Amino acid sequence: MSESVKVIVRCRPINTREKDLKCKCVVSMNGAKGQCSIVNPADEKAPPKTFTFDGAYFVDSTTENIYADIAYPLVEGVTEGYNGTIFAYGQTGCGKSFSMQGITDPASQRGIIPRAFDHIFETISVTEGCRFLVHASYLEIYNEDVRDLLGKDAKQKLDLKEHPEKGVYVSAVPKVQ
Ligand SMILES: Nc1ncnc2c1ncn2[C@@H]1O[C@H](COP(=O)(O)OP(=O)(O)OP(=O)(O)O)[C@@H](O)[C@H]1O
């Protein structure tokens, strides 16, 4: 059985501000081993600290490859009725939107979300003898305030509630069908 939780790490290229500040890249990656190594810039002779993940993607990686390796099997599972979640985590400017939403040019960097939408609707269009129901909601959580970005009033703060059986949920989020 495959693991139920997978964690991958993606390193973005150094940006202009960091270049101007003469920052050096202290990260190296071994994609085959899923390893990420960090050297101490103040002591380059010190052994690097190495961390192992389910996947390690360096600055030249594409979202196309990340989707094929990680998201594709998960979304396939969803179309077969299993639950699946993909989320991006990291400090501001590290590339969460780049990975999830992506850019259209080059096409290899289209994000995980539009790829997943294409994947789901493509599967639905070729599957016979089965009915699918697709819901979507789009929430922003910022400074612990929750907002519905597809709602009529995207400024309205929504309440976070807890149900004894269903768990934590956001009140009054309309789902788009
Ligand atoms: N893998 C990458 N290759 C090239 N550019 C990248 C990559 N990842 C991020 N960038 C660029 O870095 C900048 C910051 O990325 P992004 O906006 O995705 O960060 P974020 O984590 O979503 O930030 P925030 O939390 O502030 O919203 C953007 O200009 C984006 O195009």
PDBQT file of the ligand as one rigid body, heavy atoms in Angstrom, charges set to zero:
ROOT
HETATM    1  N1  LIG A 201      10.009  27.343  -9.137  1.00  0.00    +0.000 N 
HETATM    2  C1  LIG A 201      10.040  28.634  -9.521  1.00  0.00    +0.000 A 
HETATM    3  N2  LIG A 201      10.635  29.009 -10.666  1.00  0.00    +0.000 NA
HETATM    4  C2  LIG A 201      10.652  30.294 -11.055  1.00  0.00    +0.000 A 
HETATM    5  N3  LIG A 201      10.104  31.301 -10.338  1.00  0.00    +0.000 NA
HETATM    6  C3  LIG A 201       9.491  30.997  -9.198  1.00  0.00    +0.000 A 
HETATM    7  C4  LIG A 201       9.425  29.649  -8.719  1.00  0.00    +0.000 A 
HETATM    8  N4  LIG A 201       8.767  29.647  -7.545  1.00  0.00    +0.000 NA
HETATM    9  C5  LIG A 201       8.432  30.923  -7.304  1.00  0.00    +0.000 A 
HETATM   10  N5  LIG A 201       8.860  31.730  -8.289  1.00  0.00    +0.000 N 
HETATM   11  C6  LIG A 201       8.684  33.199  -8.343  1.00  0.00    +0.000 C 
HETATM   12  O1  LIG A 201       8.918  33.700  -7.028  1.00  0.00    +0.000 OA
HETATM   13  C7  LIG A 201       7.973  34.721  -6.704  1.00  0.00    +0.000 C 
HETATM   14  C8  LIG A 201       7.220  34.368  -5.422  1.00  0.00    +0.000 C 
HETATM   15  O2  LIG A 201       6.461  33.190  -5.656  1.00  0.00    +0.000 OA
HETATM   16  P1  LIG A 201       4.970  33.024  -5.128  1.00  0.00    +0.000 P 
HETATM   17  O3  LIG A 201       4.168  34.270  -5.336  1.00  0.00    +0.000 OA
HETATM   18  O4  LIG A 201       4.442  31.772  -5.735  1.00  0.00    +0.000 OA
HETATM   19  O5  LIG A 201       5.221  32.834  -3.565  1.00  0.00    +0.000 OA
HETATM   20  P2  LIG A 201       4.159  32.491  -2.405  1.00  0.00    +0.000 P 
HETATM   21  O6  LIG A 201       4.789  31.434  -1.570  1.00  0.00    +0.000 OA
HETATM   22  O7  LIG A 201       2.819  32.163  -2.987  1.00  0.00    +0.000 OA
HETATM   23  O8  LIG A 201       4.138  33.867  -1.624  1.00  0.00    +0.000 OA
HETATM   24  P3  LIG A 201       3.032  34.499  -0.608  1.00  0.00    +0.000 P 
HETATM   25  O9  LIG A 201       2.952  33.584   0.583  1.00  0.00    +0.000 OA
HETATM   26  O10 LIG A 201       3.640  35.821  -0.258  1.00  0.00    +0.000 OA
HETATM   27  O11 LIG A 201       1.740  34.601  -1.376  1.00  0.00    +0.000 OA
HETATM   28  C9  LIG A 201       7.062  34.867  -7.907  1.00  0.00    +0.000 C 
HETATM   29  O12 LIG A 201       7.544  35.950  -8.694  1.00  0.00    +0.000 OA
HETATM   30  C10 LIG A 201       7.232  33.557  -8.661  1.00  0.00    +0.000 C 
HETATM   31  O13 LIG A 201       7.015  33.712 -10.055  1.00  0.00    +0.000 OA
ENDROOT
TORSDOF 0
